[in-house]
Amino acid sequence: MTNLSVRASDGLVYFWLGGGSATGRPACATNPYWVIKSETSSAGKQQLAMLLTAKATGKRVRVSGSDTCLRWSDGEDVNAVFLID
């Protein structure tokens, strides 16, 4: 993960992955970032915790998308975050 942002205005959590290109993304995902679909849900909080853990420990993550851009119109919603390495 190269960048992670959390906006105070609406709580939007979005991030970029480095080291490869995403495949199979929906047409709405015109920007290369990923968006946590529901940052206030348990799953959203767990996904953010995994991203922070990966960043803090230098581990890599793999992300699978939900094939939607519901949380933000041009970034794909995250379905799952995998901590690898």
MDAnalysis code that builds the backbone (N, CA, C; Angstrom):
import MDAnalysis as mda
import numpy as np

u = mda.Universe.empty(255, n_residues=85, atom_resindex=np.repeat(np.arange(85), 3), trajectory=True)
u.add_TopologyAttr("name", ["N", "CA", "C"] * 85)
u.add_TopologyAttr("resid", np.arange(1, 86))
u.add_TopologyAttr("resname", ["MET", "THR", "ASN", "LEU", "SER", "VAL", "ARG", "ALA", "SER", "ASP", "GLY", "LEU", "VAL", "TYR", "PHE", "TRP", "LEU", "GLY", "GLY", "GLY", "SER", "ALA", "THR", "GLY", "ARG", "PRO", "ALA", "CYS", "ALA", "THR", "ASN", "PRO", "TYR", "TRP", "VAL", "ILE", "LYS", "SER", "GLU", "THR", "SER", "SER", "ALA", "GLY", "LYS", "GLN", "GLN", "LEU", "ALA", "MET", "LEU", "LEU", "THR", "ALA", "LYS", "ALA", "THR", "GLY", "LYS", "ARG", "VAL", "ARG", "VAL", "SER", "GLY", "SER", "ASP", "THR", "CYS", "LEU", "ARG", "TRP", "SER", "ASP", "GLY", "GLU", "ASP", "VAL", "ASN", "ALA", "VAL", "PHE", "LEU", "ILE", "ASP"])
u.atoms.positions = np.array([
    [0.851, -1.167, 0.000],
    [0.000, 0.000, 0.000],
    [0.901, 1.235, 0.000],
    [0.599, 2.149, -0.906],
    [1.436, 3.340, -0.998],
    [0.842, 4.541, -0.277],
    [-0.446, 4.699, -0.292],
    [-1.102, 5.837, 0.361],
    [-2.394, 5.389, 1.013],
    [-2.726, 6.030, 2.117],
    [-3.973, 5.766, 2.830],
    [-4.515, 7.102, 3.302],
    [-5.781, 7.356, 3.008],
    [-6.401, 8.630, 3.394],
    [-7.729, 8.391, 4.096],
    [-7.992, 9.222, 5.084],
    [-9.282, 9.234, 5.776],
    [-9.738, 10.680, 5.805],
    [-10.917, 10.923, 5.243],
    [-11.435, 12.293, 5.192],
    [-12.308, 12.597, 6.398],
    [-12.058, 13.735, 7.015],
    [-12.858, 14.161, 8.160],
    [-14.266, 14.565, 7.738],
    [-14.417, 15.078, 6.533],
    [-15.716, 15.600, 6.104],
    [-16.804, 14.534, 6.031],
    [-16.423, 13.316, 5.659],
    [-17.439, 12.266, 5.519],
    [-16.962, 10.882, 5.959],
    [-15.745, 10.779, 6.492],
    [-15.230, 9.502, 6.973],
    [-14.719, 8.574, 5.897],
    [-14.722, 9.011, 4.646],
    [-14.297, 8.157, 3.531],
    [-12.868, 7.679, 3.731],
    [-12.673, 6.361, 3.647],
    [-11.346, 5.748, 3.740],
    [-11.008, 5.204, 2.363],
    [-9.906, 5.698, 1.795],
    [-9.490, 5.216, 0.487],
    [-7.976, 5.082, 0.450],
    [-7.492, 4.186, -0.428],
    [-6.074, 3.878, -0.454],
    [-5.657, 3.396, -1.833],
    [-4.351, 3.466, -2.062],
    [-3.755, 3.016, -3.317],
    [-2.830, 1.854, -3.007],
    [-2.763, 0.919, -3.937],
    [-1.813, -0.178, -3.835],
    [-0.704, 0.062, -4.843],
    [0.485, -0.321, -4.510],
    [1.603, -0.197, -5.434],
    [2.024, -1.570, -5.935],
    [2.877, -1.576, -6.920],
    [3.497, -2.825, -7.357],
    [2.668, -3.715, -8.246],
    [1.781, -3.186, -9.004],
    [1.003, -4.018, -9.911],
    [-0.269, -3.317, -10.310],
    [-0.877, -3.834, -11.319],
    [-2.124, -3.217, -11.767],
    [-3.299, -4.106, -11.405],
    [-4.387, -3.474, -11.077],
    [-5.607, -4.203, -10.731],
    [-6.250, -4.740, -11.999],
    [-6.846, -5.883, -11.890],
    [-7.534, -6.486, -13.030],
    [-8.986, -6.710, -12.684],
    [-9.819, -6.725, -13.697],
    [-11.225, -7.040, -13.518],
    [-12.025, -5.992, -12.773],
    [-11.565, -4.762, -12.784],
    [-12.300, -3.712, -12.068],
    [-13.493, -3.253, -12.889],
    [-14.543, -2.783, -12.228],
    [-15.726, -2.326, -12.952],
    [-15.440, -1.012, -13.693],
    [-16.243, -0.712, -14.668],
    [-16.064, 0.495, -15.482],
    [-16.126, 1.765, -14.641],
    [-16.856, 1.744, -13.547],
    [-16.973, 2.936, -12.697],
    [-15.668, 3.278, -11.987],
    [-14.784, 2.315, -11.819],
    [-13.528, 2.526, -11.084],
    [-12.492, 3.176, -11.999],
    [-12.710, 4.448, -12.289],
    [-11.832, 5.163, -13.212],
    [-10.573, 5.682, -12.542],
    [-10.506, 5.660, -11.225],
    [-9.302, 6.032, -10.495],
    [-8.723, 4.785, -9.840],
    [-7.400, 4.777, -9.626],
    [-6.745, 3.543, -9.163],
    [-6.881, 3.245, -7.677],
    [-7.647, 4.043, -6.937],
    [-7.738, 3.784, -5.508],
    [-8.891, 2.843, -5.185],
    [-8.824, 2.308, -3.994],
    [-9.852, 1.429, -3.443],
    [-10.549, 2.174, -2.318],
    [-11.813, 1.853, -2.082],
    [-12.601, 2.544, -1.065],
    [-13.217, 1.520, -0.116],
    [-13.052, 1.742, 1.184],
    [-13.731, 0.883, 2.150],
    [-15.204, 1.249, 2.110],
    [-16.021, 0.259, 1.830],
    [-17.438, 0.497, 1.545],
    [-18.200, 1.092, 2.718],
    [-17.937, 0.610, 3.909],
    [-18.667, 1.091, 5.086],
    [-17.697, 1.198, 6.252],
    [-17.051, 2.346, 6.364],
    [-15.998, 2.523, 7.366],
    [-16.508, 2.461, 8.803],
    [-17.811, 2.578, 9.030],
    [-18.348, 2.510, 10.386],
    [-18.806, 1.106, 10.774],
    [-18.840, 0.188, 9.818],
    [-19.236, -1.196, 10.115],
    [-18.068, -1.949, 10.751],
    [-18.365, -3.081, 11.364],
    [-17.302, -3.916, 11.946],
    [-16.312, -4.340, 10.872],
    [-16.819, -4.771, 9.725],
    [-15.935, -5.213, 8.633],
    [-15.065, -4.061, 8.141],
    [-15.640, -2.882, 8.005],
    [-14.868, -1.728, 7.561],
    [-13.770, -1.367, 8.543],
    [-14.061, -1.425, 9.819],
    [-13.057, -1.137, 10.841],
    [-11.958, -2.193, 10.831],
    [-12.337, -3.446, 10.617],
    [-11.351, -4.525, 10.544],
    [-10.466, -4.358, 9.307],
    [-11.061, -3.973, 8.186],
    [-10.269, -3.753, 6.974],
    [-9.278, -2.616, 7.175],
    [-9.706, -1.521, 7.790],
    [-8.806, -0.410, 8.066],
    [-7.690, -0.851, 8.998],
    [-8.013, -1.642, 10.020],
    [-6.997, -2.139, 10.950],
    [-5.967, -2.999, 10.213],
    [-6.427, -3.825, 9.293],
    [-5.490, -4.651, 8.520],
    [-4.585, -3.784, 7.652],
    [-5.126, -2.751, 7.039],
    [-4.318, -1.854, 6.216],
    [-3.275, -1.131, 7.064],
    [-3.666, -0.655, 8.236],
    [-2.729, 0.023, 9.122],
    [-1.644, -0.931, 9.618],
    [-2.043, -2.151, 9.921],
    [-1.080, -3.163, 10.345],
    [-0.074, -3.441, 9.243],
    [-0.564, -3.593, 8.032],
    [0.321, -3.851, 6.894],
    [1.302, -2.707, 6.706],
    [0.807, -1.500, 6.777],
    [1.677, -0.324, 6.597],
    [2.723, -0.252, 7.700],
    [2.310, -0.490, 8.936],
    [3.218, -0.385, 10.078],
    [4.282, -1.479, 10.092],
    [3.961, -2.644, 9.554],
    [4.886, -3.777, 9.606],
    [5.595, -4.036, 8.283],
    [5.258, -3.258, 7.261],
    [5.900, -3.446, 5.960],
    [5.393, -4.656, 5.194],
    [4.253, -5.163, 5.577],
    [3.664, -6.317, 4.881],
    [2.871, -5.849, 3.671],
    [2.650, -6.770, 2.750],
    [1.856, -6.458, 1.573],
    [0.411, -6.877, 1.798],
    [-0.481, -6.251, 1.030],
    [-1.887, -6.639, 1.065],
    [-2.356, -6.956, -0.343],
    [-3.356, -7.786, -0.399],
    [-4.074, -8.051, -1.637],
    [-5.519, -7.676, -1.369],
    [-6.158, -7.078, -2.347],
    [-7.528, -6.609, -2.180],
    [-8.401, -7.234, -3.260],
    [-9.572, -7.677, -2.863],
    [-10.573, -8.073, -3.852],
    [-11.710, -7.060, -3.763],
    [-12.197, -6.691, -4.910],
    [-13.249, -5.687, -4.962],
    [-14.632, -6.292, -5.000],
    [-15.612, -5.431, -4.824],
    [-17.007, -5.876, -4.827],
    [-17.688, -5.624, -6.171],
    [-16.922, -5.114, -7.149],
    [-17.435, -4.832, -8.489],
    [-18.479, -3.715, -8.473],
    [-18.357, -2.827, -7.470],
    [-19.258, -1.674, -7.354],
    [-18.457, -0.435, -6.956],
    [-19.050, 0.706, -7.163],
    [-18.474, 1.992, -6.733],
    [-19.557, 2.762, -5.981],
    [-20.106, 2.145, -4.935],
    [-21.217, 2.735, -4.208],
    [-20.780, 3.812, -3.225],
    [-19.653, 3.605, -2.542],
    [-19.225, 4.564, -1.510],
    [-18.695, 5.847, -2.137],
    [-17.980, 5.718, -3.253],
    [-17.481, 6.874, -3.993],
    [-17.536, 6.506, -5.464],
    [-17.979, 7.413, -6.280],
    [-18.373, 7.080, -7.654],
    [-17.256, 6.621, -8.585],
    [-15.995, 6.893, -8.263],
    [-14.939, 6.510, -9.204],
    [-13.867, 5.613, -8.601],
    [-14.146, 5.030, -7.445],
    [-13.226, 4.084, -6.815],
    [-13.976, 2.826, -6.421],
    [-13.375, 1.675, -6.679],
    [-14.072, 0.413, -6.398],
    [-14.161, 0.148, -4.894],
    [-15.326, -0.323, -4.475],
    [-15.554, -0.712, -3.086],
    [-14.782, -1.992, -2.778],
    [-14.178, -2.036, -1.613],
    [-13.423, -3.203, -1.175],
    [-14.385, -4.283, -0.697],
    [-14.135, -5.510, -1.118],
    [-14.849, -6.658, -0.590],
    [-14.020, -7.301, 0.514],
    [-12.729, -7.546, 0.260],
    [-11.875, -8.219, 1.222],
    [-10.451, -7.683, 1.148],
    [-9.789, -7.677, 2.293],
    [-8.378, -7.307, 2.385],
    [-7.645, -8.527, 2.904],
    [-6.550, -8.880, 2.245],
    [-5.739, -10.034, 2.640],
    [-4.354, -9.535, 3.007],
    [-3.887, -9.855, 4.195],
    [-2.542, -9.536, 4.617],
    [-1.647, -10.683, 4.156],
    [-0.655, -10.380, 3.341],
    [0.216, -11.435, 2.801],
    [1.662, -11.146, 3.163],
    [2.517, -12.110, 2.928],
    [3.948, -12.031, 3.242],
    [4.199, -12.534, 4.623],
])
